[in-house]
Every structure is written in structure tokens, then in C-alpha cells.
Amino acid sequence: MPRGALAFIALFGLAFAQIEARFVVYDHLLVGGELKSYVGTIKRTIHSEAELLRWIEELERPPKDARFVYSRELGWYAVEKVGYRIPREEALAAYRQARAAGKKVFYLPQEVQEPRRSVHGLELRGIRELVAEGVTDFRGSSWNRVRNLRLAAKRLDGTIIPQGAVFSFNQALGPVDEEHGYQEGYVILGDRTEKGVGGGVCQVSSTVYRAAFFAGLPILERKPHSYQLRYYRPAGLDATVYAPWVDLKFKNDTPGDLLLRTYVRGTKLIVRLFGTKDRQVEWKGPIYLERKPPLPPREIVDESLPPGSRKQVDWPAAGAKVEILRTVRYADGRVLEESFLSTYKPWGAIYLVGPKPPPAAPEPAPLSQKP
């Protein structure tokens, strides 16, 4: 047989052996409070069993919980990832049967794994849209402070606040101690700045408070810091916590559950509440009712610093009495006007200084010389 004819037969046989594998994929979204489902197909031409097995590895994935993302076209919407597992033996059998029967197309078998938190589950609980967000900036914080606030934010991320429930920050966060990963830093205790574990957690409570405030939720317990901190500008929108004595509490009186999500973007901490938005919130402030000048600067000896070093950890702040006004307009026509007062003591700059250098040893007296 001529060599050209053999080549043609080989090419024809190879083309005949090519089979298109199809894999059905599912996509579920929650857009504008409505569930949307899409079904699609991924196609690939398969030349061998080895190639099929490699493709299966690419297709398989674990499920991922629903989360809210933002786009200019859709605004805030929820997406999820359905998990897929493909039985190897069943897939190979389907390929072999299609090849033996001379088929051009076959479908891959699959086992669909739903995520633990699905968009359908969110919709059933009334978690459909962005309700409000709070933002603070931790620029200039120490390494330990940033670590603590990141840890606290991560532990609160994904918290569900059921409809009608009271949210307690301390209860939701849990213990704040070294055993749970928190670092030692400087914390405010009354009129003093002292070393303590968990410095930076109040940045998280203040950011959560802002989200609840802007959501128009009833604030049941909230205490401002002793003085105005630069991390929480504008004044009057902060909330300190110190378990078990000082807590932040608010009630979810919306028509559904609330989902609390936390994000760190650069030096900004963001807390977002997702649920069902049934009210509009307007606010005004800060309104300064009283002002007092800052106190003189102070120095605190820190034995961990090199002798003679000096590091500023706090900045002067004027004392003040501040008012924030909030108007909540509900969908049923109700209007609630509230006033939130915060009193801050005057504060001075604080510097950490290293211990004093040891006194220099006296120089030895010169040896007397005999004449």
C-alpha cells in the first residue's frame, strides 16, 4: 500500500478516536435580593484516557461558601462555588463506551457538593443586600496592635446575627488573652495607659459600632473611649470594650438575619452588615458642645526599649463633649430621632522611653610617678 495512503488512514483513525467530553456546571447568584441560577457546559476534545484523567483533576474543586462581591453593573450580590467530584472509574467507562460505540460526544459523571452556606440559604434567612458598613483607619499602629485587630476581626468574620437577637461584641469575640493568640501592647485603663493584652481590639468594636449605627439598629450598650483617639475620627463614633465589664450591644430588629463580614484593605478596617434593608439613616455630627485643651506630654519607661530611646505612642487630644444626631426613617413610615453623647477627657502625648543608661564607670586615677 502506498505510504501516502497509510498516512491518510492513520490521520483518519486519530480523528475518529477524538471524542468531545462535556461537563455540566452550575452557577447560583443572589442579585438584587433575587435568586438566579445558570447552567452551562464546558467542552474539551479528548484523545486518550490519560488526557481525560488530567482534565478531571482540573475540573474537580471543593465547595466555597457564598460571599458578597461588588460590581458597577450589579452592585452588591452574593456568589458561591458548587463543589464537584468526578468518579474516575465511571468517567473512564463513559469514555470507553462512547469510543466503542463510535459516538462523538459523551458527558462526564459528577457528584455535586453544595457549600455549607449557600446563596439559597442566605436568601431564606433574609440576607440579600448590603445594609451598612463602618470604616476606621489604623495607620500608625504598632505591629502588636495590628496583629490583635486582625485576629479579632477574623474571629468575627461570618457571624450571623439572627432576626430579633441582641448582638454582644464580647460574647461573639470570645476570650482576649495570650492563650488565644493576642499580643501584649498598651491599652487605656481609665486615666492611664498601661501594658495589657489585646490592644487594638477596640478598633474592631468601634468599626462594628459604626456599621450598626449606620444601619439604624437600636444601640443597647455603648461606651466611648476615655479620650479622642486619632484612629476613630470623626469623634463620637467609637465604642470601647473591656470584658466582662464594658461591652457593645445592639439589636437586630430588621426583617431578617444579618451577616457580619470584616475586611482589611491597606490600613483600613471595614465591617459590613448584609441583610434586608428596610430603613434609611441620616446622621449629623460631630457637634462639639464643650472643648478643653490637651494635657502636657508624659513619658512611660519601657524596659524593652534600648537605653536612651524615645518613641511616641499616643498623641495629644482635646477634651470634649460631642453629640451625634441620627434620624432613622423606616419603610412603614415611622421616624426615629436620636442623640448620642460622648464625653472625652483631655489627653496628652505619651512617649515610651528606654531605661536610663547605666552611669559611666569613673576613669582610673593616673599612676603617680616617683621623681
N, C-alpha and C positions, 0 to 999 in steps of 0.2 A: 504493500500500500504506500502510495507517495507520502513523503514526510509532511507535506502541507495538509493532507487530509487528516493525518494523525493529530496535528496541532489543532485543527478545527474541532475534531471530536473531543480533545482534552478541554478546550475552551467551552464547548457546549456542555460538557459534563459538569464543569465547575459552575457555570451559570445555573444549571439545573439544580445543583446542590445548594445554591443560595436560597435561604428562606427568610422571610421577614417576620421577626418576632415583635409582638405588640404587648405593651404593658399599660394597664389602665391605672390612671392616677386620679385622686380625689382632692378637691380643694374647697375648704369651707371658710367663709368670711362673715364678719358681723359689721355691716356698713350702715351707718345712719340708724342703728337700732334694729335693722332687719337682717335675718339670716340669708345668706346667698351660698349656693353650692354649685360647684363646677366639676364636670367630669371630662377628662382628656385622655389622650393616648400618646405614649412615647413609642417610637418605632426604631428598629435597627435591623439591618441585614446581617444574618448570622451565617458564618461559613463553616464553623466547627463547634464541637462540644466545648472545647477549651475557651473559645471566644464567648460562648453563651455563659459559662461559669464566671468569666471575668466581668461580664455585663451585669450579672446578678449581684455581684459584690458592689457595683456602683449604685444599683437601684435600691438596695436594702438600706433602711435607716430607722433609728428609734423614733418614737413619737415625741413631739415637743409641745408643751403646754401653750394654750392660747395666750397671746400678748397683744397689747395695743401698739400700733405704729401710726405714723403720721405721713400724709402726703398732701400736696396742694390740691389735688383733684378731689380726694375723698375725705380730707380732714383726718380725724382720729377714727381708726377702725381696728377691729380685732382679727388676727390671723392665727392659725395653728398649723402644725405639721402632723399629718397622719403617718403613723409608722408602718413600714412594710417589711414582711419576711417572706421569702420565696423558697419553698421546699425544693431542694436541689434535685432529688430523685424524680419528683413529679414534673419538674421543668424539663429535665433530660428526656423523660419518657414522652412528653408532649412534642419535643423537638424530633425525636426518633420516629414517632408515629407520623408526624407531618411529612418528614422526609421520605419515609417508606411509602406513603400514600400519594406522593407527588404533589403535595399541597404547596402553595406559595406563601401562606400566612398561617401563623399559629399564635395563640395567646398564652402568656406566662401565667401559671397559677400564682396566687398570692394569699397571704394572711394579713388582714388589715388590723393594725393595733391603734385604738383610739387613745388620744392623750388623756392624762388624768384630769386636766382642766381644759375642757373643750369650749369652742365658741358657742355651741348649743347650750352647754351648761351655764355659761355666762349670761346668755340671753334669758334663760329660765329664771335666773336669780336677779334679773333687772340690771345687770352690769352691761350697759350698752354704749356708753359715751363718756367723754371727759366731763367731769363735773367742775373741778377746780384744781389749781396747783399752787404750791408755795415754793419760793426760791430764796436761798441765802448764799452768801459768799464766804468761804473760809480762807481766803487769800491771806498769807502771812502766818498761818498756824504752824505750830511745831509738828515734827514728824509724829510724835505720840498722839497729839490731838487729832491729826488727820486719820491715823490708824483707828482710833477709837470711834470717830464719827462714821467712818466707812463700815466698821464692823457693826455698829448699831443700826445703820441704815440697811445693811444687807439682811440683818435678822428681822427687820420689819417688812422687808420687801415681799409682796404677795399676800399680806394679811387681808383676810376677808372680815368686814365688819357687818354682821347681819342686820337686816332691817329691824329697827326698834331697839337695837343693842346700844349699850354705853361702852365707848372705847376708853380704856385706861392705858396710857403710854407705858407706865411701869409694868403692868401686867403683861402687855403684849411683848415688851422687850425682854423681860426676864432679868436674872441677876447681872449686875455690873461689877465684876471683880476680876482679879488676875486669873482665877481658875477658868473663867470663860473668855479669856484672851485679851482683856482690856489692859492698857498700859498705864503706868503712873504718870501724872502730869500735875499741872497747877489748876486747882478748882477754887471757886468762890464759896466761902463759908461765912455768911454774914458780912462782917466788915473786914474780913481777912482773905488773903489769897494764900492757900496752903497747898502742899503736895497731897495728892489724892489720886485714886484710881478712877478713870472714866472721864477725865477732862475732854470735852468735845461732844459728849452725849447730848448736852443741852442745845447744841446746834441742830441736832436731829429733831428734838422735841419742838424747838422754835419753828422749824420748817414744816413739821406736821401741823402745828397750830395754825400757821398761815394758810395751809391748804383747807383745813376745817373752817377757818374764819371766812375765806373767800367762797367756800361752798355754801355759806349761810347756815351751817349746822349750829344747834344750840351748844354753847360752851358752858359746861357744868363746873369745871375747875381749871383755873389757870393762874399762875403767879409769875409776874415779871422778874427779871434779874434784879440784883441789888443796885446795879448801875448800868448805864448805857454802854453796850458793847459795840464796837465797830463792825463786828460780824453780822449784826442784826439790824442794820439801818434799812428803812426808817424806823425810828423808835416807836414803841407801843405795840409791836407785832411779834414780841418774843415770849417764850414760855420756858421757865426753868423747871427742872425736875430733880428730886433727890429722894430716892426710895428709902424707906416707905412713907416718908412724911410729906413730901411735895410731889404732886402728880399733875398730869394734864389729862382731862377727861372731857369728852364731848359725846353727843348722842346722834345716832343715825336715824333721823326722822324722815328720810326720803322714802319714796315708794318701793325701793328695792335694796338689795345688799350693796355695799361699797367695797371696791378693791383698791387697796393702798399699794402703790408702786413707788420705789425710790430709785434715783439715778444720780450718778456723779459725773459731771461734764466739766472737765478742767478743774477750776477751783469753786465751782458752783454745785450745791446740793439741791436737788429738785425732788419734791414729793407731789405725786399726782393722785387724785381720787377719781376713780371711774365708777359710774353707776347710772342712775336716771336723773337727769337734770329737770327739776320741777320748780325752780325759783331763779330769780335774778338778784344779784347782790351789787349794791353801790356802797362805797365807803369814802370817808374823808379823814384826812389827818396826815401826819401828827399835828395836833393843836396843842401848843405849849401854854399851859396855864400858869406855870411857875418856872423860874430858872435860878440856879445857884452856880457860882464859879467852881472850877475843879479844885481839888486838894493839891498840896505840894507833893512832889515826887517822893517815892520810898524805895529803899533798897532791901533786898532779901538775899541772905547768904545762901549760896547753893554749893555744897561741898563737892558736887560732881564736876564743877567748872574749874578750869585752870586758875591758879592763884593770880589775882590781879585783874581777871577778865570781867567784863561788864556787858550784859545783854538785856535789852528792853523786851519785856513780855506783855506789858499792858500799857495802854495809852490814857492820857487824861480825859475825863468826861465830866461835863457839867451835870449838876444835879437838876432834876426837872420833874414836873408833874405834867403828864402827857395824856391827851384824850384822843381816842379813835372813835369815829362815828360809823355805824353800819346800818344800812337800810336793806331789809330783805323783802322782796316782792314775790309772793307765791302765785302759782298758776291759778289757784282758786280765788284770787283777788285780795287775799289778806296782805297787810303791810305791817312789818315789824321794824321799829326804830330802836336802836340800842346804842349805849355809850360804854366804852371800855377804857377804864382809867389805869394808868401805870405811874408809879412813883419811883423815881431813881435817886439814889443818894449821890452826892458829888464824889468823884473818884480822882485819884492822882496817878501819874505814870508810875509803873513798877519796873524796877531793874533787878535782874538776877546778877549777883556779883560773886566771883570766886573768893575762896578764903584768902585772908591776908598772907602774903609771902612770909616765911619764917625770917626772923631777924638775921642779918648777916653776921657771921662769926667775926669777932674782933681780930684785927691783924696782930700777929705776934710782935712783941716789942723787939726792937733791934738788939743784937748781942753787943754787950759792952766790950770794948777793946782796951786791952792793957797798954799803957804808954811804953 
